[in-house]
């Protein structure tokens, strides 16, 4: 203010910083918060579901506001809809040798070790499904720092024509993809919401025409549905319309017969799909079902066939958090002090769900209208299973053989379900829902 009495004002694009008033016009042209030109692969809401205002009431009350009768009716609907579903998934906890040294590094803390175990198992499952091979593009959704792609790249060593597209909607610090400078692998990061991502307009995919493998570690709630639409409706459907040249034909055109025979003997081409498919496979670790959204959910048809709709979906996705909201036995129970009065007081004081619904202890004579911790966990898991089953049916309708399995121990992560899918013509025996 002292120097020529110049006045500073809040930036109209971002009030977190200020600018000289007489330089506002110049600042607006270079402000980091300005709206930047959209790339060709940005198409507003291309992966969003259809918005049907008539299906979703304007206001849905929180679960804690529901009467006992309303809650019981919802649970009855859930159990009826879940009849016949296999609630016990197959254990598919795996590892991969490229993470051996990292997993055994004594400098690791608990958090780092847990992440490495999950990455190792996802990588092991990718390999088991024969998706870990040359001449393909791995698209990591919700990439964050890009560590899953990092380990895939290391596992592939010097495999030819391997590309990575890392999709993340926010700026991320400490990215690892910048460290990769190998001749045969290319990393490209797209800062975009999956909801608006049109993969078939990404230059790298237009030029290379490689089959895509969709991967993700803890792809949160609605992001899973957006990613499935992105792969199977936006990308795959477009490629089929353009009638892309089969991968196997292009490989033969690029190589002499001698080269092909040599590579076949070495096993280098064992993972190249014989039949061209735009999406070679999907391997996604699921999480945060409570952040799903009816508009974008790919399993609407499945829900409707069960006589369920937007209202039931809303409450089921909220109740899904009961499976992972960290409810534990109380400290009194842990120390074997089992006086009923004390246990009840302790439970009532400490244990609530995300919506404030109170939970009684596990005793058989708990008060009417209150669910036990065990009951709530089972209901939460059923909600997750039902939502995932809608995704499984969607993948089947798109010509894929999907599967749900546990990929890590619940002590490592409570969100321990892996969704995998292969085109039906190339599915392995394990890829059965």
Secondary structure, DSSP 4 states (H G I P E B T S, - for coil): -TTTT--EEE-SS-TTSEEEGGGHHHHHHH-TTSPPPPPTTB-TTTTPPP--TTTS-S----GGGS-HHHHHHHHHHHHHHTTT---SPEE-----GGGHHHHT-TT--HHHHHHHHHHHHHHHHHHHTT---SSEEEEEET-TT-HHHHHHHHHHTT-SSEEEEEEESS--SS-SGGG---TTEEEEEEES-GGGB-GGG-HHHHHH-PEEEEEEEEEETHHHHHHHHIIIIIIHHHHHHHTPPPHHHHHHHHS-HHHHHHHHHHTTTTTS-SS--SEEEEEEEEE-GGG--TTT-TTHHHHHHTT--HHHHHHHHHHGGGGTS-----HHHHTT---HHHHHHHHHHH-B-TT--B-B-S-TTPPTT--BHHHHHHHHHHHHHHHHHHHHHHHHHTTEEEEEEE-S-TTT-S--EEEEEEEGGG--TT---
